[in-house]
Structure formats: structure tokens, C-alpha cells
Amino acid sequence: EGQFLRTIITLGTPTSLILWGPPGTGKTTLARIIAACGDFAFEEISATTSGLPDVKKVIDRATERKNLGQATVLFVDEIHRFNKAQQDAFLPHVENGTIILIGATTENPSFEVIGPLLSRSRVVVLEPLSVDQLLAIIDRGIAELRGKQVDADAARLLAELSAGDARIALG
């Protein structure tokens, strides 16, 4: 309550972000929640499978939406895998408000994301999830299994062995 991310979600005023944290800490989920906080289109690309032509298509769609009065949240997973020229392609569109960029990285953005993008974004550091947080996630996962049971000790052991990664715990 009262923290930066809660405020932008509650007010529905997303800003460009770089989400930095280990795998399974909710970077993608957080980006989707931020986009859902208002009437924002959500586009997602991965730097491991996308290139400049894909970025151009997303920017073209975002430009059309902007002209119709709708903002676009663009989530770029593994943004650190884009080279400097590819990252440069986002810059004018972040500056003119065509996109609200949310990049996710497991690498230190100070070394992997270009300075101009960093200066126009807030870096949010995500920590590995605690055992209690993982237990809550596991409990919600179990509830989705409808009628299945997991021993409480087994769930705790699973949370402890997941090393702060929700995807591992759920898997």
C-alpha cells in the first residue's frame, strides 16, 4: 500500500518501466496487471524471438490506437537481448507517448539497457518470492485443480525448493 507500483495501478497511470528480477518473480504478470488498470491495449513481444520488423508492426498498431485515443502498453520480455540499435527503435515512441514501454530483464539494466531508455523509465527491482508468497501461489494453484489435495508439508517443501520462482513451484 502506498508504494510506487500500487499507486500507478490504482490510479491507472502506467509509466515506462524496466522490471529487473530473477525468473518466476512475476514480471510478465505485473506488466499485464498494469496494462489492465485502465483502457490500455497490451502488446507483448520477446527479444529472444522478435526483431525490428516485429517491433515496427507493434509500433504501427500502437500509432493507430494513439490516433484513436487509446494508449498501448508494450511489454518486451528479455529486453536485454535486444542490441543497442534495436533498443533505440523504441526511444522516439516512448518519448512521444505512442507506447508505454515495460521491459523485463534478469540482467542488470545499467549494463544491458541503453541509457536513453533507462532515463525515460523507472527501474523496479523484483526480489525472489518468499516461502510464504510461494505457499499462497501454490494454494491458489491447488484450488484450480478442483478436488485435488496436496499435503501441507509437501506444499511447504515445494515452496522451499522453488528458490523464489513461482513457475517452478507451480510446475
Phi, psi and omega in degrees: 000133177081000179273163186307307183296319179299320181296313182292330177288313181298317182278347182068037182235071181295156177226162179295134185225154165242116179265116185244119178184170181291166179301147173077017181260002172100022182298312180293316179300317179298318178299319179294321177296316180299316180294326182283352184287352178205195180271068182246138171285150180238122175240143181226131173225158177244131180292345179281339183235359184244157176226190182301322177300322178292319178299316181299317179299317179296317180296320178299316178295320179295323178295318177300316180296319180299319179296337178264002176093012180246133178275156180239128170266120178254117177261123179246105178283141180059042185305333180295344179279344173286139177284176185300319180296320179293320177293324178302330183297335180281332193307306182297332183280332172289316182298319184269004175082011177295322178228151165256111186271128171237110179258144177243137180211148172262355182257156180299114183296337178299333180256339190247346180244136184297147182307314180300325176288320178299320183289345180254010183227160170259133176269127178244121181267124178254133181265159173304147181288146179283166177300318179296320177296318179294322177298320178297318179294316178299317179300318178295322177296318178298320179300328179288341181281354175046093175092349178276151181237147173229127179303138182301321179293322178294319179297318179296316179298318178301315179297319181292325182276352184278355175054040176079009186251112182296324180296320177296315181300315181289325178298000000 
